[in-house]
Amino acid sequence: MTVHDFSTEKSILNQFVLEMRDVSIQKDSMRFRKNIERIGEILSFEMSKTFKYKPEEVTTPLGKKTVQVPADKIVVCSILRAALPLHNGVINLFDKAENAYISAYRHHPDGGDDFEVIVNYLASPSIEGKILVLTDPMLATGRTLENVLKAFKSHGTPKQIHILSVIGAKPGIDYIKPIFPENTHLWIAAVDNELNSRGYIVPGLGDAGDLCFGEKL
């Protein structure tokens, strides 16, 4: 897996991450969602540089011009619910992409720190021979992405997988590296070093789903 960590670069991306982490700014849920969307757009632009392209001729009012356009079919999948703004950022650029949605959530059987990831919904076209883009804003333990990958087994084998995240934990990134195909790319805005006892990223930013859409029962 190739990891593209943009926190090491000088970019406006870092301003959006700062605002998402800031306890006073992140309370504005509309701004929080917009910052995730903007991060999705920037990461998608960077990701697009790695795709294969083909020439396509376009007719203008004054003549013809050949332009290089993406050659591969793309399926963008968001992991509900927090990934929806990130998903929107991707399809703002890749508006011809097909879309998929998967529900994956943590279940704490006894209310303690231990949990299992449950996947109970997947709506997706075939991913056979296509580029699969997975959007997951918080890459914590990596177990959600592991289970998402398993759920896609019945939908074909993608040509390549790209993962887009806002913040990830180094242990989670290390966990998924041997699980995903070697030619997988991770595009991430920031990487933190630690997870707490419940598997949440430290310092992270809190619960991205709640900050986007409100607290859940």
Residue pairs with C-beta under 8 A, 6 or more apart in sequence:
1 176
1 177
1 180
1 182
1 184
1 185
1 186
2 183
2 184
2 185
2 186
3 173
3 186
3 188
3 191
4 46
4 185
4 186
4 187
4 188
5 188
5 190
5 191
6 13
6 14
6 42
6 43
6 46
6 187
6 188
6 189
6 190
7 14
7 17
7 188
7 189
7 190
7 191
11 42
12 42
13 39
13 42
13 189
14 189
14 190
16 35
16 38
16 39
16 189
17 35
17 39
17 166
17 167
17 189
17 190
19 25
19 26
19 31
19 32
19 35
20 26
20 32
20 35
20 36
20 166
20 205
20 211
21 203
21 204
21 205
25 31
25 32
26 32
26 205
26 206
26 211
29 211
29 212
29 213
29 214
32 211
32 212
33 85
33 212
34 85
36 85
36 86
36 89
36 137
36 166
36 208
36 212
37 85
37 86
37 88
37 89
37 92
38 89
39 86
39 89
39 166
39 189
40 85
40 86
40 87
40 88
40 89
40 90
40 92
40 135
40 164
41 89
41 90
41 92
41 93
42 89
42 189
43 89
43 90
43 164
43 187
43 188
43 189
44 89
44 90
44 92
44 93
44 94
44 164
45 93
46 187
47 133
47 162
47 164
47 185
47 187
48 70
48 93
48 94
50 185
51 70
51 71
51 72
51 131
52 70
52 71
52 72
53 68
53 69
53 70
53 71
54 68
54 69
54 70
54 71
55 66
55 67
55 68
55 69
56 66
56 67
56 68
56 69
57 64
57 65
57 66
57 67
58 64
58 65
58 66
58 67
70 94
72 130
72 131
72 159
73 98
73 129
73 130
73 131
74 94
74 96
74 97
74 98
74 130
74 131
74 133
75 97
75 98
75 99
75 100
75 124
75 125
75 127
75 130
75 131
75 132
75 133
75 158
76 87
76 90
76 91
76 94
76 97
76 98
76 99
76 100
76 133
76 135
77 87
77 99
77 100
77 101
77 102
77 124
77 132
77 133
77 134
77 135
77 148
77 152
78 84
78 86
78 87
78 100
78 101
78 102
78 135
79 102
79 103
79 104
79 134
79 135
79 136
79 144
79 145
79 148
80 101
80 102
80 103
80 104
80 121
81 209
81 212
81 213
82 136
82 137
82 138
82 207
82 208
82 209
82 212
82 213
83 135
83 136
83 137
84 212
85 137
85 212
86 135
86 136
86 137
86 164
86 166
87 99
87 135
90 97
90 133
90 135
90 164
91 97
91 99
94 133
97 133
98 125
98 130
100 122
100 123
100 124
100 125
100 127
101 121
101 122
101 123
101 124
102 119
102 121
102 122
102 123
102 124
102 148
102 151
103 119
103 120
103 121
103 122
104 117
104 118
104 119
104 144
104 147
104 148
104 151
105 117
105 118
106 115
106 116
106 117
106 118
106 144
106 199
107 115
107 116
107 117
107 118
108 114
108 115
109 115
109 116
113 197
113 198
113 199
115 198
115 199
117 143
117 144
117 146
117 147
118 147
119 147
119 148
119 150
119 151
122 151
122 152
122 155
124 152
124 155
125 155
126 155
126 156
127 152
127 155
127 156
127 157
127 158
128 155
128 156
128 157
128 158
129 156
129 157
129 158
129 159
130 156
130 158
130 159
131 158
131 159
131 160
131 161
131 162
132 152
132 158
132 160
132 161
132 162
133 161
133 162
133 163
133 164
134 145
134 148
134 161
134 162
134 163
134 164
135 163
135 164
135 165
136 144
136 145
136 148
136 163
136 164
136 165
137 165
137 166
137 167
137 208
138 165
138 166
138 167
138 168
138 201
138 204
138 205
138 208
139 145
139 163
139 165
139 167
139 168
139 169
139 172
139 173
139 176
139 186
139 188
140 168
140 169
140 172
140 195
140 199
140 200
140 201
140 204
141 169
141 171
141 172
141 175
141 195
141 199
142 171
142 172
142 173
142 174
142 175
142 176
142 179
143 175
145 163
145 176
145 179
145 180
146 175
146 176
146 179
149 161
149 179
149 180
152 158
160 181
160 183
160 184
160 185
161 180
161 181
161 183
161 184
161 185
162 184
162 185
162 186
162 187
163 176
163 180
163 184
163 185
163 186
163 187
163 188
164 187
164 188
165 186
165 187
165 188
165 189
166 188
166 189
166 190
166 208
167 188
167 189
167 190
167 191
167 192
167 201
167 204
167 205
168 186
168 188
168 190
168 191
168 192
168 201
169 191
169 192
169 193
169 194
169 195
169 201
169 202
169 204
170 191
170 192
170 193
170 194
171 194
171 195
172 195
172 201
173 186
173 188
173 191
192 201
192 202
192 203
192 204
194 201
194 202
195 201
195 202
196 202
205 211
209 216
210 216
